């Protein structure tokens, strides 16, 4: 049992975080510590943004190269025609399904075709657009009703 220095309530040791550096439990209970962390987060949000922006401006080339390398590592040499089931059955094509899912912020994806060339994938994508599925390069334009 231990008394929290913030709320002055007596609580079990399991209600306190363990400080591995000091080799003892923290002086505030987990509940009070979370409240403090939340308050500090909201009070210092602009300062953190400034720090992140400055870091990005200083290291943008390294960040860009790392992101490019990560995107290339997600590719497997095939081109995919996919359908987003949670976005009105949007149909598109990509050479990196994981990266495309991240960009669409979607997890509900169905792979329709796995192709060896981009030209073949674009052809399948066009066929789906022509029969009415929405997509970026779709030819299915909505016509005004008379």
Order of alpha helices (4+ residues) and beta strands (2+ residues): beta-beta-beta-beta-alpha-alpha-beta-beta-alpha-beta-alpha
